[in-house]
Amino acid sequence: MPGMKEVRVKIKSVQNTRKITKAMEMVAASKMRKAQERMRAARPYAEKVRAITTNLSRANPEYSHPFLVARAPVRKVGVIIVTTDKGLCGGLNTNILRLLTQRIKDWQTAGVAVSACAIGNKGLQLLNRIGIDVASQLVQMGDKPHLDKLVGPVKVLLDAYERGELDEIHLAYSRFVNTMKQEPTLEQLVPLSDANMRTTEAERKEYGWDYIYEPDAKPVIDALLVRYIEALVYQAVTENMACEQSARMVAMKSASDNAKTVISELQLVYNKSRQAAITKELSEIVGGAAAV
């Protein structure tokens, strides 16, 4: 049985750790509310842009943007991976990185080259570790995403797609479901796929008309599709940040609860050691008195 001094040191250490995890839990809970509000505020715009773009892509205009044209065969793909800059958020990054790694293996098996844009430090570390070409990166975004900072790294892949260097661009991020559940998501960004163009019957009725382009279809469609891509990427980043704070709050709460359990167990060990020492001293006193 360990000595009382060692047990006291362990109890003090775990208590200090619990103070840290409890503080991080409270900070994450505060940031989580703001991140969720930001995410929900961005969703309506992204959904409206998606609905308009979906109808526009099916309206058969006289001009077809490269983002709407599928290419075959696929020789090289680009991936925008959205992760967190910091850890201590449970399995959030592990789940999305596991999904991405499996997809990269499938592409490499099929002879498809991969180029990536890393948004977040954890994703950048993985890409460097497995030897994937990183065309652009953005780290240390802070707690609030800014679209002007996101446009530059994403535009590197979009320009490569327009030049014909990439045949597809995919977006990997964690989608916020609720505080306890975050869903890793990997979807095709360009060319626009049927998954991106899903619409309800109400949306088809609301946007089910043809468009008159002024002055011309090309600049209008070009501007709309750029806004569409920006909206999707920004929404993915806000979703991932809401997932990060939720996952961190849950992880720190679990760590605090576990620390409390460990403290209780160590306190029990300490009490047993103390009782054993007292019993030993009493036995020695009684033994000495009997000898006298």
N, C-alpha and C positions, 0 to 999 in steps of 0.2 A: 504494500500500500504506500503511495507517495506521501512525503512529509507534508505537514500543514503549510509550511512556507511555500513550497512548490504549488500547492493547490490554490493558495491565496493569490499568487502571481498569475496563475491561469485564469482565475475568476476575474481579476482586475483587467487582464488583457481582453477577455471576451466581453466584459462590460464596456470597455472603450470601443471595441468593434461594433457593438450593438448601438452605441450612441451615434456612430458614423452612419450606419445603415438606416437608422431611424430618421436622421436628418436628411439623408438622400431620398428616402421614401417621401417625406413631406415636400421636399423641393420638386421631385418628379410629379407629385400629385398636383402641385400648383401649376407647373409647366404643362402638364397633360391637358388641363382644362383649356388653356389658351391655344394649345396646338390643335385640339379637337375643334374649337371654334373656328380657327383659321382654315382647317380642312373642310369643314361643312360650308364655310363661306365661299370656298373656291369651287365646290362641286356644281352648283347651278350653272356657272359660266361654262365649265368644261362640258356639261351635258348639252347645253344649248349649241355650242360650237360643234359638238359631235353630231347632233341632229341635223343641223344645216349642212355640214360637210357630207353626211351620208346621203341626203337628198340630192345634193349637188353632184355627187359622184355617179348617181343613177339617172341623172337628167340628160345624159348623153349630150353635153355641150360641144360646141365646135372646137374647143381646145381641151386637150387631155394633158393634165399635169403629170410629170414623171412620178410623183408620189402615188398616183392612182394606177400606174401600169406595172403589172407583175413581170418579173424577168426570169427567164429560164435558159440554161441551167444556173443554179445558184453556186457561185464559186467562192464568194467571200461575204461574210455577214458582219455587221456591227452590232454591238451590245452596249446599251446604256444601263449600268448597274448602279442602283441607288441603295446605299447602306448608311450606317451611322459613322460618326467620327470617333465616338467613345464606346467603351464596352459596358459591362455591368447591366445589360438589358436582357438577361435570359438567353433563350435560343433564337432571338429575332434574326440576328445576322447569320447564325449557323444554318437556319432553315432556308433562307433565300440563297446563300452561297452554295449550299448543297444542291439545290435545284439548278442553279446556274452551272455548276461544275459538271453535273450529269449531262446537261444540254450541250455544253462545250465538247464533252467526250463524244457525244453522238455526232456532232458536226465534224469533228476531226476524224472520226471513223469513216464518215462519208466523203472525206477529202475536201471539206469546206474550211477555208481559213477564217480566222476570227480576229477582229479588231474591236477595241473596247473604249468606252468613255466611263471613267470612274467618278461617281459623285459620292463622296464619303470615304474616309480613311480605311475602313475595314475592307471594303471591296477592292480598293487600290492595293492593299497588302496582299490579298489573295491573288489578284491578277499578276502581280510581280512574282509571287511565289511559284505559280504554275507556268510562268513564261508566256503569258498572253500579251500581244502588242497593245500598249496603252496609247491611243491617239491623243487623248486629252483627259484632264482630271480637274476636279474641284473638291477641295477639302476645307475643313474648318469654316463651315457655313454659319455656325452659330445656331441659336434657337429659332430664328425667323428666316425663312428662305426669301431671297431677292431674285426676281426674274432676270434682272439685268446681269447678274452673275451667272445664271444658268444658261443664258443664251449662247455665250461664247463657246464653252466646251461642247454643247450639243450641236452647234452649227458646224463644228469640224467634221462630224460624221455625216450630217446632212449634205454638206458641200461635196464630200467624198462620194455620197450616193448619186448626186446629180452629175458628177463627172464620170460615173460608171465604174468607180473603183469598188463600190459595195453594191450588192444585189438585194440585200434586206437589212433592216435595222430593227432590233428588238429592244424592249424595255423591261428591265427586271427590278421589282420593288416589292415591298410588303404592303398589302392592302389592309386597311383598318376595318375590322368587322365590329368588334366591341372591345371593351377594356381588357377582357380576358383572352381574346382571340385575335391573332394577326395572321393573315393568309399570304404566303409567298406567291407572287404572281409574275409570270413571264409571258408577255404578249408582243405581237408583231406591231411595230410602230409604222413603218413604211416598207413596201407599198401597203396601203390601207387594205386590211383583210376583212372578211365577213364578220369576224369577232369584234372588230372595231366599229363596224357599221350596223350593229344590232339596233333595231328600232321597234317600238311598240306600235300598236294600231293607232293610238291617239297621236303619236308623233308623226306617223305617216299622213294622217288627216290634217294635222296642223301645218306641216311643211310640204304637203303634197302638191306643189305647184312648180311651174317652170320659172326661170329667172330671166329678167332683161338686164343685160350687162351694159354698163355705161362707165367709161367710154368703150371698153373692150373686155372680152372675157378673160384674157390672159392676166392682166394686172390684178383683176378682182380675185380670180381663183388662186393666183400666186400668194397674194396677201392673206387670203382666208386659210389656206393650208399651212402657211407659216404660223399663223395664230393658233391653228388647231394643234400643231406639234408642240408649240410652247405651252398651251393649256394642258395637254396630256402630261408633259414632263413636270410642269409646276404642280399639278395635282398629285403626281406620283411622289414628289418630294414632300408635299404637305401630308400625304397619307403616311409616308414612312416616318416622318417626325412625330405624328400622333401615335404611331405604333411604338416608336422608341420610348416615349415618355410613359406610355401605358405599361410596356413590358418592364421598364426599369422600376416603376412603382411596385408592380407585382413581385419582381425579383427581390427588391430591397425589403418588402414586407415579409417575404418568405425567409430572408436572411435574418431579419430581426426576430422573427418567431423562433427560428432554429437556435439563435444565440441565447434567447431566453430559456429554451429547453436545456441547452448545454450548461448555462449558469446554474439552473436548478439541480442538474446531475452533479456538477462540481461542488455545489454547496452541500449536497448529501454526503459526498466523499469527504469533504472537509469536516463535517460534523462527526462522521464515524472516526476519522483520525483523531479528532479532539477528544472524543469519548474514550478512545483506546488509550490515549496518553494519560488522561485523568485516572482511568482504571489502573494503569500501570503504576502511577505515582501512589495511589491509595494502597495498592498491594505491597509496594516497597515500604510504605510507612507502617502498615499492619505487620509486615514481616519483621521490620526492625524493632517494633514495640514488643512483639512476641519473643524475639531473641533476648531482649533486655530482661 
